[in-house]
Amino acid sequence: MAQITEKVDVCVIGAGHAGCEAALACARMGLETVIFTVSIESIALMPCNPNIGGSSKGHLVRELDALGGEMGKNIDHTFIQSKMLNASKGPAVHSLRAQADKAEYSRRMRQILENQEHLVIKQAEVCDLLWDDVNADTVSEKAGATKKIRGVRTFTGTVYEAKAVILCTGTYLKARCLCGESITYTGPNGLQAANHLTDSLKEMGIEMRRFKTGTPARMDKRSIDFSKMEEQFGDPRVVPFSFSTDPESVQIDQDSCWLTYTNEKTHEIIRANLLNGWKSVDKPDVPTNPSEDGTISVSRAKLEGLRDDLAAALNSVTRILGTDKI
């Protein structure tokens, strides 16, 4: 069977925030770039909390903007609320955060990528990194370098030869979603996981570790009693993220956010289920058969110790603050 081969300068794997910025940076330098995503509908998707910026991250977004990045410009066009955090403290810790219209943010970023010269979007799962074993002196001055990347292969067998490959895979590598003790083998927001690239990375000698994120619950606002919450407004005078944005263009009517707190009953539920949460996290790899035994390598005693430590920390914070508002 004939193999389809294409030649480009750069392959970017993943089309989240990092992937979009990497692909745009390469293409804007005139490099022929292809960006891979498991779904074109998921470009710049924010399946967790749909905001841009916040503590630390807000500084990074503005630094990206100073370097020609797109996130700051995109959120200035698609935010529904903007707020400067830590405004009561010194300017060094001021941090801009904007809540996004997540559908519009994704749609607009996709449009930016589609209209960028030297950039092509491919809906495909990258399964293998392709490399050559070479003498260390010809690859890098760094001792021990023995491989030189030469491209990628997709699930359908198409090969893209490239001078550089940028990995921006986010939370898709052998992804799974945890809900209580239930585990669903899927990517974020019900999207396809990337189940093959991990093995290729391991074959290259790259150590893999599992990272757990936490996604807030989704609720129908018609089911919420907002009278029990604190309304949080956006800033009266909005500061744009991008230095190129006209400040007057972002002075819009904003949506409110609503603040609520945990209480002692919430803490009781957490303490009673900490061990169950750890059970689903520790296993390092997705099994080939989701129904197989999920034996954990960490002892029960150690897990119980972690549970007790976390419970003690929660109690300490409560005592220090003198409140249950955590």
C-alpha positions as semicolon CSV with decimal commas, in nm:
position;residue;x (nm);y (nm);z (nm)
1;M;0,000;0,000;0,000
2;A;0,136;0,341;-0,098
3;Q;0,228;0,575;0,185
4;I;0,124;0,941;0,174
5;T;0,412;1,170;0,267
6;E;0,412;1,547;0,303
7;K;0,700;1,781;0,383
8;V;0,668;2,082;0,614
9;D;0,896;2,287;0,835
10;V;0,713;2,242;1,167
11;C;0,451;2,003;1,307
12;V;0,253;2,121;1,610
13;I;0,063;1,847;1,795
14;G;-0,239;1,982;1,980
15;A;-0,453;2,291;1,920
16;G;-0,516;2,419;2,269
17;H;-0,381;2,754;2,390
18;A;-0,016;2,649;2,363
19;G;-0,059;2,476;2,028
20;C;-0,237;2,774;1,871
21;E;0,033;3,015;1,985
22;A;0,315;2,784;1,874
23;A;0,162;2,729;1,531
24;L;0,092;3,098;1,476
25;A;0,444;3,197;1,585
26;C;0,601;2,951;1,341
27;A;0,372;3,044;1,051
28;R;0,421;3,416;1,106
29;M;0,795;3,362;1,072
30;G;0,730;3,215;0,729
31;L;0,774;2,850;0,827
32;E;0,541;2,602;0,659
33;T;0,348;2,472;0,959
34;V;0,083;2,207;1,018
35;I;-0,115;2,188;1,342
36;F;-0,285;1,861;1,440
37;T;-0,600;1,830;1,649
38;V;-0,828;1,535;1,725
39;S;-1,123;1,762;1,642
40;I;-1,136;2,092;1,459
41;E;-1,430;2,179;1,685
42;S;-1,195;2,170;1,985
43;I;-0,947;2,437;1,872
44;A;-0,871;2,662;2,173
45;L;-1,149;2,486;2,361
46;M;-1,178;2,558;2,732
47;P;-1,355;2,255;2,878
48;C;-1,266;2,355;3,234
49;N;-1,311;2,708;3,373
50;P;-1,349;2,927;3,060
51;N;-1,129;3,220;3,153
52;I;-0,805;3,376;3,042
53;G;-0,549;3,509;3,286
54;G;-0,571;3,513;3,663
55;S;-0,285;3,498;3,913
56;S;0,046;3,429;3,734
57;K;-0,131;3,330;3,411
58;G;-0,241;3,688;3,344
59;H;0,123;3,798;3,333
60;L;0,204;3,520;3,087
61;V;-0,078;3,616;2,852
62;R;0,043;3,975;2,839
63;E;0,401;3,859;2,779
64;L;0,272;3,645;2,491
65;D;0,095;3,949;2,355
66;A;0,414;4,155;2,369
67;L;0,580;3,883;2,161
68;G;0,303;3,887;1,900
69;G;0,074;3,622;2,050
70;E;-0,299;3,592;1,988
71;M;-0,460;3,502;2,323
72;G;-0,478;3,859;2,451
73;K;-0,636;3,987;2,130
74;N;-0,883;3,697;2,117
75;I;-1,008;3,736;2,473
76;D;-1,048;4,113;2,424
77;H;-1,302;4,027;2,152
78;T;-1,482;3,747;2,339
79;F;-1,485;3,822;2,715
80;I;-1,806;3,849;2,915
81;Q;-1,644;3,982;3,235
82;S;-1,303;4,131;3,312
83;K;-1,153;4,194;3,654
84;M;-0,814;4,298;3,787
85;L;-0,739;4,058;4,074
86;N;-0,547;4,162;4,387
87;A;-0,625;4,527;4,316
88;S;-0,609;4,605;4,690
89;K;-0,244;4,494;4,699
90;G;0,070;4,626;4,533
91;P;0,095;4,655;4,154
92;A;0,346;4,368;4,135
93;V;0,069;4,118;4,213
94;H;-0,212;4,276;4,012
95;S;-0,339;4,012;3,772
96;L;-0,595;4,055;3,496
97;R;-0,857;3,782;3,450
98;A;-1,136;3,766;3,192
99;Q;-1,424;3,521;3,180
100;A;-1,478;3,409;2,822
101;D;-1,768;3,323;2,598
102;K;-1,609;2,982;2,546
103;A;-1,786;2,901;2,219
104;E;-1,701;3,239;2,065
105;Y;-1,340;3,226;2,189
106;S;-1,289;2,889;2,021
107;R;-1,469;2,993;1,701
108;R;-1,268;3,312;1,663
109;M;-0,932;3,144;1,731
110;R;-1,013;2,878;1,473
111;Q;-1,086;3,156;1,223
112;I;-0,749;3,317;1,299
113;L;-0,569;2,987;1,236
114;E;-0,763;2,918;0,917
115;N;-0,672;3,257;0,771
116;Q;-0,304;3,249;0,868
117;E;-0,059;3,213;0,578
118;H;0,184;2,917;0,592
119;L;-0,045;2,736;0,839
120;V;-0,260;2,428;0,772
121;I;-0,498;2,262;1,021
122;K;-0,521;1,882;1,013
123;Q;-0,786;1,684;1,200
124;A;-0,585;1,372;1,276
125;E;-0,437;1,181;1,567
126;V;-0,057;1,173;1,568
127;C;0,054;0,827;1,679
128;D;0,430;0,819;1,625
129;L;0,724;1,052;1,638
130;L;0,981;0,971;1,370
131;W;1,350;1,017;1,441
132;D;1,697;0,910;1,338
133;D;1,962;0,776;1,573
134;V;2,269;0,990;1,514
135;N;2,601;1,081;1,668
136;A;2,562;1,319;1,961
137;D;2,805;1,572;1,813
138;T;2,582;1,620;1,508
139;V;2,266;1,685;1,707
140;S;2,343;1,907;1,998
141;E;2,618;2,026;2,222
142;K;2,422;1,876;2,510
143;A;2,582;1,551;2,621
144;G;2,375;1,241;2,562
145;A;2,168;1,365;2,266
146;T;2,134;1,066;2,034
147;K;1,819;1,133;1,834
148;K;1,713;1,384;1,572
149;I;1,345;1,434;1,500
150;R;1,240;1,401;1,137
151;G;0,858;1,403;1,148
152;V;0,539;1,236;1,266
153;R;0,300;0,963;1,155
154;T;-0,078;0,985;1,195
155;F;-0,321;0,706;1,281
156;T;-0,410;0,664;0,914
157;G;-0,044;0,619;0,821
158;T;0,026;0,957;0,664
159;V;0,381;1,076;0,728
160;Y;0,470;1,443;0,774
161;E;0,841;1,505;0,742
162;A;0,946;1,807;0,947
163;K;1,251;1,989;1,077
164;A;1,086;2,040;1,416
165;V;0,796;1,892;1,614
166;I;0,628;2,085;1,896
167;L;0,425;1,886;2,150
168;C;0,125;2,071;2,298
169;T;-0,085;1,766;2,386
170;G;-0,243;1,908;2,702
171;T;-0,467;1,660;2,883
172;Y;-0,534;1,428;2,588
173;L;-0,259;1,162;2,622
174;K;-0,434;0,840;2,728
175;A;-0,690;1,067;2,889
176;R;-0,961;0,957;3,126
177;C;-1,231;1,142;3,318
178;L;-1,297;1,067;3,684
179;C;-1,638;1,117;3,841
180;G;-1,640;0,978;4,192
181;E;-1,518;0,621;4,156
182;S;-1,628;0,599;3,792
183;I;-1,365;0,623;3,519
184;T;-1,448;0,704;3,157
185;Y;-1,172;0,657;2,902
186;T;-1,217;0,976;2,702
187;G;-1,060;1,312;2,635
188;P;-1,191;1,640;2,781
189;N;-1,553;1,730;2,717
190;G;-1,626;1,391;2,558
191;L;-1,363;1,434;2,287
192;Q;-1,142;1,154;2,158
193;A;-0,833;1,082;2,368
194;A;-0,488;1,043;2,212
195;N;-0,413;0,682;2,301
196;H;-0,109;0,605;2,086
197;L;0,146;0,887;2,111
198;T;0,244;0,802;2,470
199;D;0,400;0,472;2,363
200;S;0,608;0,650;2,098
201;L;0,734;0,900;2,356
202;K;0,831;0,619;2,591
203;E;1,014;0,446;2,309
204;M;1,220;0,762;2,268
205;G;1,318;0,736;2,634
206;I;1,090;1,012;2,760
207;E;0,952;0,949;3,109
208;M;0,576;0,987;3,139
209;R;0,378;1,082;3,449
210;R;0,005;1,123;3,496
211;F;-0,129;1,466;3,588
212;K;-0,472;1,519;3,739
213;T;-0,674;1,834;3,680
214;G;-0,999;1,931;3,848
215;T;-1,299;2,046;3,645
216;P;-1,578;2,246;3,815
217;A;-1,928;2,108;3,797
218;R;-2,164;2,226;3,523
219;M;-2,500;2,348;3,649
220;D;-2,816;2,481;3,491
221;K;-2,848;2,833;3,631
222;R;-3,226;2,787;3,648
223;S;-3,164;2,537;3,927
224;I;-2,950;2,776;4,137
225;D;-3,071;3,002;4,417
226;F;-2,859;3,311;4,351
227;S;-2,998;3,484;4,661
228;K;-2,761;3,265;4,868
229;M;-2,457;3,384;4,673
230;E;-2,247;3,698;4,653
231;E;-2,263;3,880;4,321
232;Q;-1,928;3,979;4,174
233;F;-1,919;4,247;3,909
234;G;-1,654;4,315;3,650
235;D;-1,434;4,624;3,674
236;P;-1,611;4,953;3,592
237;R;-1,322;5,043;3,365
238;V;-1,195;4,738;3,175
239;V;-0,824;4,702;3,106
240;P;-0,761;4,515;2,780
241;F;-0,527;4,216;2,772
242;S;-0,361;4,313;2,446
243;F;-0,144;4,619;2,412
244;S;-0,281;4,659;2,060
245;T;-0,648;4,672;2,167
246;D;-0,819;5,011;2,177
247;P;-0,920;5,050;2,545
248;E;-1,252;5,208;2,445
249;S;-1,351;4,899;2,245
250;V;-1,365;4,680;2,558
251;Q;-1,595;4,903;2,764
252;I;-1,899;4,676;2,730
253;D;-2,188;4,553;2,945
254;Q;-2,055;4,260;3,147
255;D;-2,209;3,948;3,300
256;S;-2,190;3,893;3,674
257;C;-2,010;3,610;3,848
258;W;-2,143;3,457;4,169
259;L;-1,944;3,353;4,474
260;T;-2,038;3,070;4,708
261;Y;-1,859;2,884;4,988
262;T;-1,811;2,539;5,124
263;N;-1,925;2,459;5,478
264;E;-1,865;2,198;5,745
265;K;-2,098;1,950;5,574
266;T;-1,892;1,985;5,255
267;H;-1,576;1,915;5,455
268;E;-1,730;1,603;5,609
269;I;-1,808;1,463;5,263
270;I;-1,454;1,537;5,143
271;R;-1,290;1,375;5,446
272;A;-1,506;1,066;5,413
273;N;-1,416;1,020;5,046
274;L;-1,053;1,129;5,019
275;L;-0,931;0,771;5,004
276;N;-1,177;0,683;4,727
277;G;-1,050;0,977;4,522
278;W;-0,689;0,862;4,551
279;K;-0,780;0,512;4,433
280;S;-0,878;0,639;4,090
281;V;-0,580;0,868;4,046
282;D;-0,270;0,663;4,117
283;K;-0,277;0,404;3,841
284;P;-0,028;0,539;3,584
285;D;-0,154;0,406;3,249
286;V;-0,485;0,350;3,078
287;P;-0,547;-0,026;3,056
288;T;-0,611;-0,180;2,715
289;N;-0,929;-0,321;2,860
290;P;-1,108;-0,073;3,090
291;S;-1,266;-0,358;3,289
292;E;-0,937;-0,514;3,396
293;D;-0,824;-0,506;3,758
294;G;-0,704;-0,157;3,859
295;T;-0,444;-0,259;4,117
296;I;-0,258;0,036;4,269
297;S;0,110;0,036;4,353
298;V;0,070;0,262;4,657
299;S;-0,014;0,085;4,981
300;R;-0,346;0,140;5,157
301;A;-0,160;0,261;5,464
302;K;0,010;0,532;5,260
303;L;-0,319;0,637;5,103
304;E;-0,483;0,658;5,445
305;G;-0,188;0,866;5,563
306;L;-0,238;1,106;5,274
307;R;-0,607;1,126;5,355
308;D;-0,534;1,208;5,720
309;D;-0,272;1,467;5,622
310;L;-0,517;1,641;5,389
311;A;-0,792;1,636;5,650
312;A;-0,552;1,783;5,909
313;A;-0,447;2,055;5,665
314;L;-0,811;2,143;5,596
315;N;-0,880;2,168;5,970
316;S;-0,571;2,386;6,021
317;V;-0,674;2,631;5,752
318;T;-1,023;2,650;5,902
319;R;-0,880;2,728;6,249
320;I;-0,631;2,985;6,116
321;L;-0,898;3,175;5,923
322;G;-1,152;3,138;6,200
323;T;-1,419;3,066;5,942
324;D;-1,565;2,787;5,732
325;K;-1,539;3,003;5,419
326;I;-1,271;2,807;5,233
